[in-house]
Amino acid sequence: MNILVTGGGGFIGSHLVDLLLLNGHSVRVLDNFSTGSRNNLPSQNERLEILEADIRDPKAVEQSVHEVEAIVHLAAIASVQASVEDPVGTHAVNLVGTVNLLEAARRHGIKRFVFASSAAVYGNAQQLPVTEDTPLAPLTPYAADKLASEYYIDFYRRQHGLQPVVFRFFNIFGPRQDPSSPYSGVISIFMQRAINGQPITVYGDGEQSRDFVFVADLVELLKQASVTTNGSELPMNVGNGQGTDLNQLLKLIGDFSGKELDVEYVARRPGDIKHSQADNCRLRQRMKYESRYPVEVGLQKTYEWYQGQELNSLA
């Protein structure tokens, strides 16, 4: 099967590319490498084609969908803060880019379309766990664009027979997540600073919790959706249904490192969500999903990868 992965050079995209190639598929990557990296991709693989271009460019998008059978759309400016500072620029990528891709899929008769949405569409949900029926309340341009993309995808489903699968990601973590990125998540930042013996800053009391999913579990799900699953008109939460607080993360990272971490607690940032936890019943009903990597196992693997990167940089 020939599959297009937009944003395929990024943290999640590159893991998906590896898995699809491992399973015998041909993959085309569309990425401008503004945040992703060619080093994340096995460029020597003859079943991999890399198209370095921007999803805002309709001609490049048209070229990218030629002779593909499925699309996994991961490309985005994933920084919430960037969307607050530059709503117009992020809108052009996150929504207009999505519509460019949908139009190209329509013209080429591509039906299978997997989209990475976000739990950000729920805003500060008042009740946990968060179900897909929780009121939608996007608080940032990033979240608004993700939700608007969902609505456009549903239009193409109803009007043009698109067979989409829309996933609302909660907190994804794992190797290749860039700790210097403004949207990298706390785990990669904590890991790098622990390995380098640097102080770690926690905003708030550390009791805030998130629903963490290891990237290998996520890409298995994305592969399934792109290769075997029929479309669905309803979005699905991607989370494990349990919250892990930052203090628990720090304890585990300290155990892996074998040393006491230098942690500083400072005032909570305005607007930070205290707790996030997914209800994943719909996901389990519609997909074959079982987490193979509990948080502590995923953390161990992630820590070992970052440790290896640090050793390689010193070699």
C-alpha positions as CSV (number, residue, x, y, z in Angstrom):
1,M,0.0,0.0,0.0
2,N,1.3,3.5,-0.8
3,I,0.7,5.9,2.1
4,L,1.3,9.7,2.4
5,V,2.5,10.9,5.8
6,T,2.5,14.7,6.2
7,G,4.9,15.9,8.8
8,G,6.7,12.5,8.4
9,G,10.0,13.9,9.6
10,G,8.6,14.9,13.0
11,F,8.5,13.1,16.3
12,I,5.4,11.1,15.7
13,G,5.5,11.0,11.9
14,S,9.0,9.5,11.8
15,H,8.0,6.6,14.1
16,L,5.0,6.0,11.9
17,V,7.1,6.0,8.8
18,D,9.4,3.4,10.4
19,L,6.5,1.1,11.3
20,L,4.8,1.4,7.9
21,L,8.1,0.5,6.1
22,L,8.7,-2.3,8.5
23,N,5.3,-3.7,7.5
24,G,6.1,-3.6,3.8
25,H,4.3,-0.4,2.8
26,S,5.6,2.3,0.5
27,V,5.6,5.8,2.1
28,R,5.8,9.3,0.8
29,V,6.7,12.0,3.3
30,L,5.6,15.6,2.8
31,D,7.5,17.8,5.2
32,N,9.1,21.3,5.1
33,F,11.4,20.2,8.0
34,S,10.7,23.4,9.9
35,T,10.5,21.3,13.1
36,G,11.1,17.7,11.9
37,S,14.4,16.4,10.7
38,R,15.6,14.3,7.8
39,N,17.9,12.5,10.3
40,N,14.7,10.9,11.7
41,L,14.0,9.2,8.4
42,P,15.7,6.1,6.9
43,S,16.3,7.9,3.6
44,Q,18.2,5.0,2.1
45,N,15.0,2.8,2.1
46,E,13.9,2.4,-1.5
47,R,10.2,2.4,-0.5
48,L,10.5,5.8,1.1
49,E,10.1,9.0,-1.0
50,I,10.7,12.4,0.7
51,L,9.1,15.5,-0.7
52,E,10.5,18.6,1.0
53,A,7.7,21.1,0.6
54,D,5.1,23.1,2.5
55,I,1.5,22.1,3.0
56,R,0.5,25.7,2.3
57,D,1.6,25.2,-1.3
58,P,-1.3,23.7,-3.2
59,K,0.9,22.5,-6.1
60,A,3.2,20.7,-3.7
61,V,0.2,19.1,-2.0
62,E,-1.2,18.0,-5.3
63,Q,2.1,16.4,-6.2
64,S,2.2,14.6,-2.8
65,V,-1.1,12.8,-3.2
66,H,-0.3,11.4,-6.7
67,E,-0.9,7.6,-6.7
68,V,-1.3,7.3,-2.9
69,E,-4.0,5.1,-1.3
70,A,-4.2,6.7,2.1
71,I,-3.2,9.9,3.9
72,V,-2.1,10.3,7.5
73,H,-2.1,14.1,8.2
74,L,0.2,15.0,11.0
75,A,1.8,18.2,9.7
76,A,1.0,21.2,11.8
77,I,2.5,24.0,13.8
78,A,1.9,22.2,17.1
79,S,2.9,25.0,19.4
80,V,0.0,26.5,21.3
81,Q,2.1,29.5,22.2
82,A,3.1,30.0,18.6
83,S,-0.6,30.1,17.6
84,V,-1.2,32.8,20.3
85,E,1.6,34.9,19.0
86,D,1.0,34.4,15.3
87,P,-2.6,33.3,14.7
88,V,-2.5,34.1,11.0
89,G,0.7,32.2,10.3
90,T,-0.4,29.1,12.2
91,H,-3.9,29.2,10.7
92,A,-2.4,29.1,7.3
93,V,-0.6,25.8,8.2
94,N,-3.1,24.2,10.5
95,L,-6.4,24.9,8.8
96,V,-5.7,26.1,5.2
97,G,-3.0,23.4,4.8
98,T,-5.6,20.8,5.9
99,V,-8.1,22.1,3.4
100,N,-5.5,22.0,0.6
101,L,-4.9,18.4,1.4
102,L,-8.6,17.5,1.5
103,E,-9.1,19.2,-1.9
104,A,-6.2,17.3,-3.4
105,A,-7.6,14.0,-1.9
106,R,-11.0,14.8,-3.4
107,R,-9.6,15.4,-6.9
108,H,-7.5,12.2,-6.8
109,G,-10.3,10.1,-5.4
110,I,-8.4,9.2,-2.1
111,K,-10.9,8.2,0.5
112,R,-8.9,7.0,3.5
113,F,-7.8,10.0,5.5
114,V,-6.4,9.9,9.1
115,F,-6.2,13.2,11.0
116,A,-4.3,14.1,14.1
117,S,-6.6,16.4,16.1
118,S,-6.0,17.3,19.8
119,A,-7.5,17.2,23.2
120,A,-7.0,21.0,23.2
121,V,-10.4,21.2,21.5
122,Y,-12.0,20.5,24.9
123,G,-10.3,23.5,26.6
124,N,-10.5,23.4,30.4
125,A,-12.9,20.5,30.8
126,Q,-14.7,20.6,34.1
127,Q,-15.3,16.9,34.5
128,L,-12.9,13.9,34.2
129,P,-12.5,11.7,32.4
130,V,-13.0,13.7,29.2
131,T,-15.4,11.9,26.7
132,E,-15.9,12.8,23.1
133,D,-19.3,14.3,24.1
134,T,-17.6,16.8,26.5
135,P,-18.5,20.3,25.5
136,L,-16.0,21.7,23.0
137,A,-14.3,24.9,24.1
138,P,-11.1,25.6,22.3
139,L,-9.1,28.4,24.1
140,T,-6.4,29.1,21.6
141,P,-6.0,29.5,17.8
142,Y,-4.2,26.1,17.7
143,A,-7.2,24.4,19.3
144,A,-9.7,26.4,17.1
145,D,-7.9,25.3,13.9
146,K,-7.9,21.7,15.0
147,L,-11.6,21.8,15.6
148,A,-12.3,23.7,12.4
149,S,-10.3,21.0,10.6
150,E,-12.5,18.3,12.1
151,Y,-15.6,20.2,10.7
152,Y,-14.0,20.4,7.3
153,I,-13.2,16.7,7.3
154,D,-16.8,15.9,8.2
155,F,-18.0,18.1,5.3
156,Y,-15.8,16.1,2.9
157,R,-17.1,12.9,4.4
158,R,-20.7,13.9,3.8
159,Q,-20.3,15.7,0.5
160,H,-17.5,13.7,-1.2
161,G,-17.5,10.3,0.4
162,L,-14.3,10.7,2.4
163,Q,-13.6,7.9,4.9
164,P,-11.8,9.7,7.7
165,V,-10.5,8.6,11.1
166,V,-10.1,11.5,13.4
167,F,-8.0,11.0,16.6
168,R,-7.9,13.6,19.4
169,F,-4.4,13.1,20.9
170,F,-3.8,13.6,24.6
171,N,-0.1,13.7,25.7
172,I,2.2,11.7,23.5
173,F,5.8,11.1,24.5
174,G,8.8,9.1,23.5
175,P,12.2,9.2,21.7
176,R,12.9,11.9,19.1
177,Q,10.8,14.5,20.9
178,D,12.8,17.7,20.8
179,P,13.2,19.2,24.3
180,S,14.0,22.6,22.7
181,S,10.6,22.7,21.0
182,P,8.0,24.9,22.7
183,Y,5.5,22.1,22.4
184,S,7.8,19.2,23.3
185,G,6.0,18.4,26.5
186,V,7.5,18.1,30.0
187,I,8.9,14.6,29.7
188,S,11.5,15.4,27.1
189,I,12.5,18.6,29.0
190,F,12.7,16.7,32.3
191,M,14.7,13.9,30.8
192,Q,17.3,16.1,29.1
193,R,17.8,18.2,32.2
194,A,18.1,15.2,34.5
195,I,20.7,13.6,32.3
196,N,22.7,16.8,32.1
197,G,22.5,17.4,35.8
198,Q,20.6,20.7,35.3
199,P,17.9,22.1,37.6
200,I,14.3,21.3,36.6
201,T,11.6,23.9,36.9
202,V,8.0,22.8,37.8
203,Y,5.2,25.4,37.4
204,G,2.9,24.8,40.3
205,D,3.0,22.1,43.0
206,G,3.7,19.2,40.6
207,E,0.3,17.6,41.3
208,Q,-1.1,18.5,37.9
209,S,-1.7,15.4,35.9
210,R,-1.8,14.3,32.2
211,D,-2.9,11.3,30.3
212,F,0.4,10.1,28.7
213,V,0.6,7.8,25.7
214,F,3.9,6.2,24.5
215,V,4.5,7.0,20.9
216,A,4.9,3.3,19.9
217,D,1.3,2.7,21.0
218,L,0.1,5.7,19.1
219,V,1.8,4.8,15.8
220,E,0.4,1.2,15.9
221,L,-3.0,2.8,16.1
222,L,-2.2,5.2,13.2
223,K,-1.0,2.3,11.1
224,Q,-4.2,0.4,11.8
225,A,-6.3,3.4,10.8
226,S,-4.4,4.0,7.6
227,V,-4.2,0.4,6.4
228,T,-7.2,-1.6,7.7
229,T,-9.9,0.6,9.3
230,N,-13.0,1.9,7.6
231,G,-13.8,5.6,8.2
232,S,-15.8,6.9,11.1
233,E,-18.0,10.0,11.4
234,L,-17.1,10.3,15.1
235,P,-13.7,11.4,16.5
236,M,-11.9,9.3,19.1
237,N,-9.8,10.2,22.1
238,V,-6.3,8.7,22.2
239,G,-5.4,8.3,25.8
240,N,-4.9,5.5,28.3
241,G,-7.6,6.7,30.6
242,Q,-5.3,7.4,33.5
243,G,-3.6,10.5,34.9
244,T,0.1,10.7,35.9
245,D,1.2,13.7,37.9
246,L,4.5,15.5,37.4
247,N,5.8,14.5,40.8
248,Q,5.3,10.9,39.8
249,L,7.2,11.5,36.6
250,L,10.1,13.2,38.5
251,K,10.3,10.3,40.9
252,L,10.6,7.7,38.1
253,I,13.2,9.8,36.2
254,G,15.2,10.2,39.4
255,D,15.1,6.4,39.8
256,F,16.3,5.9,36.3
257,S,19.1,8.3,36.7
258,G,20.1,7.0,40.1
259,K,20.6,10.5,41.4
260,E,18.6,13.2,43.3
261,L,17.1,15.7,40.9
262,D,17.4,19.4,41.5
263,V,13.7,20.5,41.3
264,E,12.5,24.0,41.7
265,Y,8.8,24.7,42.2
266,V,7.6,28.1,41.0
267,A,4.2,29.8,40.5
268,R,1.7,28.1,38.3
269,R,1.4,29.6,34.8
270,P,-2.0,31.3,34.1
271,G,-4.2,29.1,32.0
272,D,-2.5,25.9,32.7
273,I,-4.9,23.0,32.9
274,K,-4.7,21.2,36.3
275,H,-5.8,17.7,35.2
276,S,-6.3,15.9,31.9
277,Q,-7.6,12.4,31.5
278,A,-9.2,10.7,28.5
279,D,-12.2,8.4,28.4
280,N,-11.1,6.0,25.6
281,C,-14.1,3.7,25.5
282,R,-15.0,4.8,21.9
283,L,-11.4,4.1,20.8
284,R,-11.5,0.6,22.4
285,Q,-14.9,-0.1,20.8
286,R,-13.9,0.9,17.3
287,M,-10.2,0.1,17.1
288,K,-7.9,-2.7,18.3
289,Y,-6.2,-0.7,21.0
290,E,-4.4,-2.1,24.0
291,S,-1.5,-0.1,25.5
292,R,1.6,-2.3,25.3
293,Y,3.7,0.4,27.1
294,P,2.5,1.5,30.5
295,V,3.9,5.0,31.4
296,E,6.8,3.6,33.5
297,V,7.9,1.3,30.7
298,G,7.6,4.1,28.1
299,L,9.5,6.4,30.4
300,Q,12.3,3.9,30.8
301,K,12.7,3.4,27.0
302,T,12.6,7.2,26.5
303,Y,15.2,7.9,29.2
304,E,17.5,5.3,27.7
305,W,17.2,6.9,24.2
306,Y,17.9,10.4,25.6
307,Q,20.9,9.1,27.5
308,G,22.2,7.5,24.3
309,Q,21.8,10.8,22.4
310,E,23.7,12.6,25.1
311,L,26.5,10.0,25.0
312,N,26.7,10.2,21.2
313,S,27.0,14.0,21.4
314,L,30.0,13.6,23.7
315,A,31.7,11.0,21.6
